[in-house]
Amino acid sequence: MNKFNKKYSENGFLIEKNYFNKDDVNKITNEIQNLKKNVDLYYDKKGKLRRIERLYDKGESLNLANSKIMDLLKKIFETSFTIFKDKFNAKPPGGEGFFAHYDGIFKFRNEKNELKKGWYEYGNKFVNVLIALDQFDETNGTIEIAKADEGNFDELFLNTKKNGTPDILPEIEKKLKFNPMNLNVGDVVIFNNTCPHRSKKNNSNSDRKSLYYTYTPLELGSKYDEYFNDKLKSKNTTSKSLSGDL
Ligand SMILES: O=C(O)CCC(=O)C(=O)O
C-alpha cells in the first residue's frame, strides 16, 4: 500500500497541496466564466450563478484538469478511475452552505416511478475530488469533512433524513468530528462519498469557487451519461443545499 493509500484508508480523505498552480487555476477559471453552451447552469433566488454541471470536457484547461486528477487517483489507488459526475460550485458572498450529508445516499423515483438507491444504482465506490479555485477558510464557509462511515447503502441510509436528500440526521451529526479544510488556491481534497461533510454560508466579500468532481473505477465503464440522463428524468425535486435553491 502506498503512503497516500494508507492515509486514505485511515480517514477516507486526504489533501494534496498545490496540485494545480495559480496559472492552471486562472486558465480553468477563465474557461468556466465563458461557459454558456452544453452545460447546465443553476442560479440562486437572487439570480446569482450558483452551480454549473456537465463542464469537465468543455475547455482545454478543464480537460487537462480532469486528466491530471485521473493521474492522481491512479497514483493513490493503483487503479484507473473515470469521471461519474462534475460540477462547479460558485458559492458567492452570502451563498448558502450545505447541511451535513453523505454523497449519493438518497432514494429517488425514476420516470417509471420506481424507487432507486441514489448513486448506488451506478456502482459502489465513489471518490470525490474538490479543487480549490479560491482560498477556502472559516470565513467563506470552507468544506468540513469527517472520517468515512462504514456500511453499505442500506446501513448508511438509516443515518439520513430520508427526504430525498443525503442529509444526515442531527443526532448522528452531533457525534461526528468535522475537520474544517484550510485550502489554498490549487489544493485538492480527495474524499470518499461516505465521509459526512458540510459547510457554512460564505460570510466573506468574495466568491469561494471550486470544482467538485466524482469518480468511479474505470473497470465498471463510464456511468456519466446514464447518471445525467437519469437525473434529468428523476422525479426527485429536493436539493442538498441549505436554502433548497436549485
Ligand atoms: O462546496 C461545499 O461547500 C460543499 C459541497 C458539497 O458538499 C456537495 O456539493 O455535495
The ligand as a MOL file (V3000), in Angstrom:
LIG
                    3D

  0  0  0     0  0            999 V3000
M  V30 BEGIN CTAB
M  V30 COUNTS 10 9 0 0 0
M  V30 BEGIN ATOM
M  V30 1 O -18.9240 23.3230 -1.5650 0
M  V30 2 C -19.3000 22.9720 -0.4610 0
M  V30 3 O -19.3010 23.7090 0.4990 0
M  V30 4 C -19.7870 21.5690 -0.2410 0
M  V30 5 C -20.3120 20.9820 -1.4940 0
M  V30 6 C -20.9390 19.6600 -1.2560 0
M  V30 7 O -20.8700 19.0950 -0.2050 0
M  V30 8 C -21.6330 18.9970 -2.3320 0
M  V30 9 O -21.8010 19.5950 -3.4020 0
M  V30 10 O -22.0160 17.8280 -2.1330 0
M  V30 END ATOM
M  V30 BEGIN BOND
M  V30 1 2 1 2
M  V30 2 1 2 3
M  V30 3 1 2 4
M  V30 4 1 4 5
M  V30 5 1 5 6
M  V30 6 2 6 7
M  V30 7 1 6 8
M  V30 8 2 8 9
M  V30 9 1 8 10
M  V30 END BOND
M  V30 END CTAB
M  END
